[in-house]
Amino acid sequence: MSTVAVEPSLLRWALDRSHLSEGDVQHKFPKIVRWLAGETRPTLRQLESLAKATSTPLGFFFLKEPPVDRLPLPYFRTAGDEAQSTPSPNLVATVHLMQRRQSWMREFLVEQGQERRQFVRSATLAEQPTSIARRLRIALALGNGWAAAQRTWEEALRVLRQTMEAAGILVFVNGVVANNTHRRLDPNEFRGFVMVDDYAPLVFVNGADGKAAQMFTLAHELAHVAFGSSAAFDLREMLPADDPTERACNRLAAEFLVPEDEMRQTWRYVRGDLDPFQSMARQFKVSRLVSARRALDLHLIDRDGFLDFYRRYQRDQRRTAPRGDGGDFYATQNLRVGRRFGRAVIRAAREGRLLYSEAYQLTGLYGKTLDAYASFLGIGGRA
């Protein structure tokens, strides 16, 4: 079978942009090293397989030079992170999908007469986190001690997500690209991103990340909305990038979840416990991870102490992590599609203001699956 003339640099670029090495794909492409060295060339079928394995459009291999992948928003990586700064195809595809969803929702809301959300861009970096956190709790209709009133921190996470949606923020939680389980999102690359808009602010949480970290990610993203700062971030080891806004978002997120005065008072009683972070987690209904992160923020523990806890925590999580996705399909869609967004799209389609083909593309749900999801949301059948 004849081979295809393709520049080795384009093959290398395809691997690099997917954060893969030749060793990662050599079992499937035994000649990859020789292709990269220009000693031999792949066949068209092999090139098509490589394109699929690297999530690269086939036509890119026939360009004169590699295109540059760019995110349409700032991309903050924690200082000292040795991972590649070039965004992966999975991250780029996810951001583009969220852009389409946000654009449609914004237009829909404006047509409905929606006024701009007052809490968006309502804060400045010069303000104290305590006053901003107080305003955000009011905007989300959350009283003081809202998290402590929940039975568990998992329940508090659900409440935070739901109240953010009720306040007008589009919230999406997904660990794969759309519904493609073969394209998993890497939490080491990014924990989430924010796309600020006066009418339809959007936050995305990497669902492949542990749930214990997701609450802090949500609060960090809420801070971005308040400051009016769109960004993607990795929060490696729960620490922010060396950027003034990122640091401010972390301080505000910590204050929003665990108020400083309450934390300092509680710490006096629990610091001698065998597991003081667990004691604080029970008090504030946040995870042990968030408790430890707040203790670092207030200098109750030092950085080395936090990192030692964090690495032990990560090892414990890997040992006890459940295998397989499991769960209810439509409950999962509530996270991937978002209840608020899903209801708006389905109702627009039912009322003839949106083509069903467009509704399918926006939600990633097709035909009877979308109808079944509508029933799950309590929306009646098609007219």
Backbone torsions as a table, in degrees:
resi	resn	phi	psi	omega
1	MET	NA	137.2	-176.0
2	SER	-71.1	153.0	-179.5
3	THR	-98.2	171.1	-177.0
4	VAL	-113.1	135.6	177.1
5	ALA	-76.0	109.8	179.0
6	VAL	-139.2	137.6	-178.7
7	GLU	-69.3	131.6	177.6
8	PRO	-55.4	-32.3	-179.4
9	SER	-63.2	-31.2	177.9
10	LEU	-73.4	-34.3	175.7
11	LEU	-65.5	-43.3	178.2
12	ARG	-63.1	-41.5	179.3
13	TRP	-61.2	-41.5	-179.5
14	ALA	-62.5	-40.5	177.7
15	LEU	-67.2	-46.2	-176.3
16	ASP	-62.7	-42.4	-177.2
17	ARG	-68.5	-21.9	176.6
18	SER	-94.7	4.4	-179.9
19	HIS	58.4	41.5	178.1
20	LEU	-118.2	151.4	173.0
21	SER	-108.0	168.6	178.2
22	GLU	-62.3	-30.7	177.8
23	GLY	-65.0	-31.3	-179.6
24	ASP	-67.4	-27.9	-174.2
25	VAL	-115.4	1.4	-173.2
26	GLN	-64.9	-28.4	179.2
27	HIS	-65.8	-30.0	-180.0
28	LYS	-93.0	-27.8	-179.5
29	PHE	-128.9	80.6	-174.4
30	PRO	-57.9	-24.0	-177.5
31	LYS	-97.5	14.0	-174.1
32	ILE	-58.8	-38.6	-179.7
33	VAL	-64.2	-40.1	179.2
34	ARG	-70.4	-34.2	176.0
35	TRP	-63.5	-43.8	-177.5
36	LEU	-67.8	-28.8	178.7
37	ALA	-84.8	-6.3	-179.0
38	GLY	77.2	14.4	-178.1
39	GLU	-79.3	-27.4	177.2
40	THR	-152.0	170.7	-176.1
41	ARG	-124.9	153.7	177.5
42	PRO	-79.3	158.1	170.6
43	THR	-78.9	169.2	179.4
44	LEU	-61.4	-40.9	179.4
45	ARG	-63.8	-40.5	177.8
46	GLN	-65.8	-38.5	178.9
47	LEU	-66.1	-38.6	176.8
48	GLU	-63.4	-39.5	178.5
49	SER	-66.6	-39.3	178.5
50	LEU	-66.7	-38.6	177.7
51	ALA	-59.9	-43.1	179.9
52	LYS	-67.2	-41.4	-177.6
53	ALA	-66.5	-28.6	-178.3
54	THR	-105.1	6.5	-177.9
55	SER	52.8	44.6	-179.0
56	THR	-112.7	127.5	174.2
57	PRO	-56.8	132.7	-175.0
58	LEU	-55.1	-39.4	-177.5
59	GLY	-61.6	-23.0	-179.8
60	PHE	-62.7	-27.3	-178.2
61	PHE	-71.8	-10.5	-177.9
62	PHE	-108.2	11.1	175.0
63	LEU	-78.9	162.2	178.3
64	LYS	-73.6	-33.4	177.8
65	GLU	-146.4	156.9	-176.2
66	PRO	-64.7	139.2	172.4
67	PRO	-73.1	163.8	-179.4
68	VAL	-103.6	121.0	176.3
69	ASP	-81.1	124.5	178.0
70	ARG	-130.9	141.6	172.7
71	LEU	-86.7	144.9	179.0
72	PRO	-82.2	24.6	178.3
73	LEU	-155.2	156.3	-179.9
74	PRO	-58.6	149.1	-175.1
75	TYR	-128.2	103.3	-174.1
76	PHE	-99.2	125.6	176.3
77	ARG	-112.5	140.7	179.8
78	THR	-61.3	138.8	-179.7
79	ALA	-56.0	137.7	179.7
80	GLY	87.3	-2.9	178.2
81	ASP	-72.4	121.9	-177.4
82	GLU	-90.4	-2.5	179.5
83	ALA	-67.3	156.4	-178.5
84	GLN	-64.0	141.4	-179.3
85	SER	-85.1	-14.2	177.9
86	THR	-70.5	126.8	-178.8
87	PRO	-66.6	143.8	179.5
88	SER	-74.9	160.9	175.5
89	PRO	-58.1	-33.0	-179.6
90	ASN	-67.7	-41.0	176.9
91	LEU	-66.8	-44.5	-179.8
92	VAL	-60.9	-45.0	-179.5
93	ALA	-63.2	-39.4	-179.9
94	THR	-66.6	-43.0	178.8
95	VAL	-62.6	-41.9	-179.8
96	HIS	-65.3	-38.3	177.0
97	LEU	-64.0	-42.5	179.6
98	MET	-66.4	-33.9	175.6
99	GLN	-60.5	-43.2	179.9
100	ARG	-64.6	-41.8	179.2
101	ARG	-64.6	-44.9	-178.9
102	GLN	-64.5	-41.8	-179.6
103	SER	-60.9	-44.6	179.0
104	TRP	-64.5	-44.9	-177.2
105	MET	-64.8	-39.7	179.1
106	ARG	-60.9	-47.9	180.0
107	GLU	-61.5	-41.7	179.1
108	PHE	-61.0	-45.8	-177.6
109	LEU	-67.4	-41.0	179.1
110	VAL	-61.9	-41.6	177.9
111	GLU	-63.2	-30.9	179.5
112	GLN	-81.2	-2.1	179.6
113	GLY	84.7	18.4	179.9
114	GLN	-64.5	132.5	174.3
115	GLU	-83.9	159.5	179.8
116	ARG	-62.5	148.9	179.7
117	ARG	-76.4	121.1	-172.5
118	GLN	-68.1	-26.6	-177.1
119	PHE	-80.3	-13.0	178.0
120	VAL	-72.7	130.8	-178.6
121	ARG	59.6	31.7	-175.7
122	SER	-91.7	-6.2	-174.3
123	ALA	-121.5	158.0	175.1
124	THR	-123.7	158.5	-179.1
125	LEU	-66.3	-20.2	-177.8
126	ALA	-78.7	-16.2	-177.9
127	GLU	-76.3	156.6	175.8
128	GLN	-77.2	138.3	179.6
129	PRO	-56.1	-32.9	-177.4
130	THR	-62.2	-42.6	-178.4
131	SER	-71.9	-37.3	178.5
132	ILE	-67.2	-43.6	-179.6
133	ALA	-60.8	-38.2	178.7
134	ARG	-63.0	-44.5	179.4
135	ARG	-63.8	-39.8	-179.2
136	LEU	-66.3	-39.2	178.0
137	ARG	-62.7	-37.2	177.3
138	ILE	-67.0	-43.6	-179.1
139	ALA	-62.2	-32.7	-179.6
140	LEU	-94.4	5.5	-179.5
141	ALA	57.0	41.1	177.1
142	LEU	-108.9	124.3	179.5
143	GLY	-78.9	170.8	174.2
144	ASN	-61.7	137.0	-179.0
145	GLY	73.1	23.9	-177.4
146	TRP	-60.0	-40.0	-178.2
147	ALA	-70.9	-41.3	-178.5
148	ALA	-62.6	-23.4	-179.9
149	ALA	-74.8	-11.7	-179.9
150	GLN	-86.0	158.3	-178.2
151	ARG	-70.7	-39.2	-177.1
152	THR	-138.7	166.5	177.8
153	TRP	-72.0	-27.0	175.2
154	GLU	-63.5	-39.2	176.4
155	GLU	-66.4	-38.5	177.7
156	ALA	-63.6	-37.4	177.2
157	LEU	-62.2	-43.6	179.2
158	ARG	-63.6	-42.2	179.3
159	VAL	-62.6	-43.4	179.7
160	LEU	-61.8	-44.9	179.7
161	ARG	-61.1	-44.1	-177.9
162	GLN	-68.7	-39.2	-179.9
163	THR	-70.3	-32.8	175.1
164	MET	-64.1	-42.7	176.6
165	GLU	-63.5	-42.9	-179.1
166	ALA	-63.7	-28.9	179.5
167	ALA	-80.5	-6.3	176.7
168	GLY	108.8	9.1	178.1
169	ILE	-93.2	131.5	174.4
170	LEU	-78.0	120.2	-177.2
171	VAL	-116.9	124.7	178.3
172	PHE	-127.4	134.0	177.4
173	VAL	-127.4	116.9	-177.1
174	ASN	-152.4	143.3	178.6
175	GLY	-107.2	3.9	178.9
176	VAL	-137.0	169.2	175.3
177	VAL	-76.3	114.9	-177.1
178	ALA	54.0	-115.8	176.9
179	ASN	-116.3	18.2	-177.5
180	ASN	-87.4	98.5	-176.3
181	THR	-69.5	-8.9	176.5
182	HIS	-86.0	-7.5	179.9
183	ARG	-119.1	81.7	-176.4
184	ARG	-81.1	144.8	178.1
185	LEU	-88.2	139.0	-174.2
186	ASP	-96.9	112.9	179.3
187	PRO	-65.9	-18.8	175.0
188	ASN	-72.4	-22.0	176.7
189	GLU	-84.3	-45.4	178.1
190	PHE	-156.5	143.5	176.4
191	ARG	-93.5	-24.7	-179.9
192	GLY	178.4	177.4	172.8
193	PHE	-151.7	163.3	-175.7
194	VAL	-131.8	136.5	175.3
195	MET	-125.1	103.6	-172.7
196	VAL	-78.9	136.0	175.6
197	ASP	-151.8	143.3	-176.8
198	ASP	-66.3	-25.5	-177.0
199	TYR	-107.9	-36.5	-175.9
200	ALA	-134.7	64.6	176.2
201	PRO	-60.1	141.8	-174.1
202	LEU	-128.6	134.7	173.3
203	VAL	-125.9	142.0	179.2
204	PHE	-125.6	128.6	177.6
205	VAL	-110.7	130.5	177.0
206	ASN	-70.5	106.0	-177.1
207	GLY	-69.0	-11.3	176.1
208	ALA	-76.6	-13.4	177.4
209	ASP	-76.1	157.6	178.4
210	GLY	-64.7	145.5	-179.1
211	LYS	-61.4	-29.8	-179.6
212	ALA	-61.5	-33.5	179.9
213	ALA	-85.7	-20.9	-174.2
214	GLN	-64.6	-32.2	179.3
215	MET	-65.0	-42.8	179.2
216	PHE	-67.0	-37.6	177.2
217	THR	-60.3	-45.9	179.1
218	LEU	-60.1	-44.8	-179.9
219	ALA	-66.1	-38.7	176.6
220	HIS	-61.7	-40.8	179.6
221	GLU	-69.4	-37.8	175.7
222	LEU	-59.8	-39.2	177.0
223	ALA	-63.0	-41.3	177.3
224	HIS	-58.8	-41.3	179.0
225	VAL	-62.3	-43.6	-179.6
226	ALA	-63.5	-39.4	179.8
227	PHE	-81.1	-11.6	-179.6
228	GLY	72.8	37.9	-174.4
229	SER	-122.1	107.7	175.3
230	SER	-76.0	141.6	-179.4
231	ALA	-173.6	156.9	165.9
232	ALA	-110.9	148.9	-175.4
233	PHE	-153.6	156.7	178.8
234	ASP	-106.5	-22.8	-177.9
235	LEU	44.3	48.9	-178.7
236	ARG	-57.8	129.6	-176.9
237	GLU	55.6	30.2	178.1
238	MET	64.3	19.9	-178.7
239	LEU	-111.7	143.3	-175.5
240	PRO	-81.9	164.9	172.7
241	ALA	-69.9	162.8	-179.4
242	ASP	-79.6	72.8	-178.0
243	ASP	-143.5	136.7	-176.4
244	PRO	-57.4	-41.9	-179.2
245	THR	-69.3	-40.5	178.6
246	GLU	-61.9	-42.3	178.9
247	ARG	-65.4	-39.7	178.8
248	ALA	-65.1	-39.3	178.3
249	CYS	-63.0	-39.5	178.7
250	ASN	-65.7	-42.1	179.1
251	ARG	-63.2	-42.9	-179.5
252	LEU	-67.3	-41.8	178.5
253	ALA	-59.1	-43.8	-179.5
254	ALA	-64.3	-42.8	179.6
255	GLU	-67.3	-37.2	179.9
256	PHE	-63.5	-41.1	-176.4
257	LEU	-82.6	-40.9	-176.4
258	VAL	-136.4	94.5	-178.7
259	PRO	-55.8	139.5	-174.2
260	GLU	-58.3	-47.5	-175.2
261	ASP	-63.5	-38.6	178.5
262	GLU	-68.9	-37.4	-179.1
263	MET	-65.0	-45.4	-178.1
264	ARG	-64.5	-38.4	178.8
265	GLN	-65.7	-43.6	-179.9
266	THR	-67.0	-38.2	-176.4
267	TRP	-58.7	-34.7	-179.2
268	ARG	-59.7	-29.8	-176.1
269	TYR	-93.1	-23.8	-172.8
270	VAL	-109.9	-10.0	-173.2
271	ARG	-62.4	-22.8	178.0
272	GLY	-89.7	-1.5	-179.7
273	ASP	-68.3	157.6	177.9
274	LEU	-59.4	-38.8	176.8
275	ASP	-132.5	81.8	-176.3
276	PRO	-62.9	-29.1	-179.9
277	PHE	-69.6	-33.2	175.2
278	GLN	-68.4	-38.2	177.9
279	SER	-63.0	-42.0	178.1
280	MET	-69.0	-35.3	178.8
281	ALA	-61.5	-40.5	178.3
282	ARG	-66.6	-35.2	-178.0
283	GLN	-71.8	-47.0	-172.8
284	PHE	-99.2	-4.1	-178.7
285	LYS	57.1	45.2	168.5
286	VAL	-122.5	168.7	-179.4
287	SER	-73.6	163.8	174.3
288	ARG	-57.3	-35.8	-179.3
289	LEU	-62.8	-46.2	179.0
290	VAL	-66.6	-37.3	177.7
291	SER	-59.6	-46.3	180.0
292	ALA	-65.3	-39.6	179.3
293	ARG	-63.3	-38.8	178.3
294	ARG	-68.2	-37.8	177.3
295	ALA	-61.2	-38.8	176.4
296	LEU	-65.9	-43.6	-177.9
297	ASP	-58.3	-35.6	-178.4
298	LEU	-95.7	10.0	177.6
299	HIS	62.2	27.5	174.4
300	LEU	-79.8	-24.1	169.9
301	ILE	-132.2	160.2	179.3
302	ASP	-92.8	172.8	-175.9
303	ARG	-60.7	-41.7	-179.9
304	ASP	-62.9	-40.1	178.7
305	GLY	-64.2	-39.4	178.7
306	PHE	-66.6	-46.3	-177.5
307	LEU	-64.1	-35.4	176.9
308	ASP	-63.5	-45.4	176.5
309	PHE	-61.8	-45.5	-175.7
310	TYR	-59.2	-44.4	-177.8
311	ARG	-69.2	-37.9	175.3
312	ARG	-65.8	-39.5	178.9
313	TYR	-62.3	-44.0	179.0
314	GLN	-62.2	-41.0	177.8
315	ARG	-63.1	-42.7	179.0
316	ASP	-62.7	-40.7	-179.1
317	GLN	-64.7	-39.6	179.9
318	ARG	-65.5	-34.8	-179.6
319	ARG	-72.5	-33.4	-173.9
320	THR	-104.1	0.8	-177.0
321	ALA	-63.6	134.2	177.6
322	PRO	-68.7	148.9	-180.0
323	ARG	-94.5	144.3	178.1
324	GLY	81.7	159.6	-178.0
325	ASP	-77.4	-52.9	177.9
326	GLY	58.7	-162.8	176.3
327	GLY	80.4	168.9	179.6
328	ASP	-81.3	131.0	-175.1
329	PHE	-58.0	-46.5	-174.6
330	TYR	-76.5	-28.2	172.2
331	ALA	-66.0	-37.7	176.2
332	THR	-63.6	-39.9	178.6
333	GLN	-64.8	-30.0	176.7
334	ASN	-60.2	-30.2	176.8
335	LEU	-84.1	-44.7	-176.2
336	ARG	-69.8	-40.9	-178.2
337	VAL	-93.3	-30.1	-177.0
338	GLY	85.1	124.4	-177.1
339	ARG	-57.7	-46.1	-176.4
340	ARG	-65.2	-45.6	-179.6
341	PHE	-66.2	-44.7	-178.7
342	GLY	-59.6	-43.8	179.7
343	ARG	-63.0	-41.3	-178.9
344	ALA	-64.5	-44.3	-179.0
345	VAL	-65.7	-46.4	-177.6
346	ILE	-63.7	-43.9	-179.6
347	ARG	-66.6	-36.7	177.1
348	ALA	-63.7	-39.4	178.2
349	ALA	-68.4	-42.1	-179.5
350	ARG	-63.7	-32.2	-178.3
351	GLU	-89.0	2.2	177.5
352	GLY	79.1	12.7	179.1
353	ARG	-93.4	-1.5	179.5
354	LEU	-147.7	131.6	177.0
355	LEU	-65.6	144.3	178.8
356	TYR	-63.3	-32.5	177.7
357	SER	-61.6	-36.5	177.3
358	GLU	-72.8	-37.2	177.2
359	ALA	-62.4	-40.4	177.6
360	TYR	-60.3	-45.4	-177.2
361	GLN	-67.7	-37.9	-178.0
362	LEU	-70.4	-36.2	-176.6
363	THR	-96.0	-22.7	-173.6
364	GLY	77.1	10.5	178.2
365	LEU	-114.5	136.2	-170.9
366	TYR	-125.2	144.2	172.0
367	GLY	54.5	-127.4	-175.8
368	LYS	-65.0	-24.1	178.7
369	THR	-66.4	-41.1	176.4
370	LEU	-65.5	-39.9	177.9
371	ASP	-61.5	-41.6	-180.0
372	ALA	-66.9	-37.0	177.5
373	TYR	-66.5	-38.0	176.6
374	ALA	-59.6	-42.3	177.9
375	SER	-63.4	-40.5	177.4
376	PHE	-58.4	-36.9	179.8
377	LEU	-81.3	-5.1	-179.7
378	GLY	84.6	19.7	178.6
379	ILE	-97.5	131.1	-177.1
380	GLY	-63.8	172.2	-177.8
381	GLY	-66.8	170.3	180.0
382	ARG	-62.8	149.5	177.5
383	ALA	-69.4	NA	NA
